[in-house]
Amino acid sequence: MNFVLVHGAWHGGWCWRNVATQLRAQGHQVFTPTLTGLGERAHLLDASVGLSTCIEDICAVINSEELLEVVLVGHSFAGPVISGVADRIPDTLQQLIYLDALIVQNGKSVLSIFPPDVQLERSRTIDPEGLRIAIPAPEKFGVTDPQQIAWLKRQLTPHPLKAYTDALHLQHPIGNGLKKTYIAVTDPWYAPLENLRAWVKVQPDWAYRELAAGHDAMLTSPAALTQILLELAEAG
């Protein structure tokens, strides 16, 4: 099985380390790309880097590696990224898994779907250049372990603003006919996604799962998350 795991805002491919190790131990091929302008690719950030860039990053990995039957997982901010990938190259994908992720409708931006207080909080942290959103405290991601908090503080990088403000442009309904599963974390709930979870639970074309983990479930509960990913992949 081919897994492509896409990280959320401020993170990088590094955050999937433990999950990727466990999936590979089960014989699966795993890719954990870092989006342009983040992590070890933070030096590539300029005014042109936006949501479309992130979508192109993931399409490029899938196409360059000539992957098929991909289980495409998007965490948090990566929700609209994997929606965009499915819109462009659905024939390469098996299914989509939205891990406590944003679901952005066509024509909307990431920032626009947040509650007003969250929009205001994020807008206040934009750097003087107008390129980046500052890094939140690690505790915002549901991480409480001191070692993991220290790791996040070392690794997190400011997020490209344009990736938050660009509208998502889709030619097809979200998922483009592919199987879609939403995994919501519950320990603790990630408050900015509360309304979105309520919406997805009543959608007839979405599967819904819950996981007792922090928002950064790949850090706080890698074994439990890996098990769910394997179950969903095997179900096809």
QUIQUIBEL-V302836 format. One record per helix or strand of 3 or more residues. SS is the DSSP state (H for helix, E for strand). FROM is the first residue (numbers start at 0). TO is the last residue. Records with the same first field share a line. If there is no record, write none. Layout:
# QUIQUIBEL-V302836
SS = FROM-TO / FROM-TO
This chain:
# QUIQUIBEL-V302836
E = 1-5 / 28-30 / 69-74 / 92-98 / 178-184 / 206-210
H = 12-24 / 38-43 / 50-63 / 77-87 / 89-91 / 110-112 / 115-122 / 137-140 / 145-154 / 160-164 / 190-200 / 216-219 / 221-234
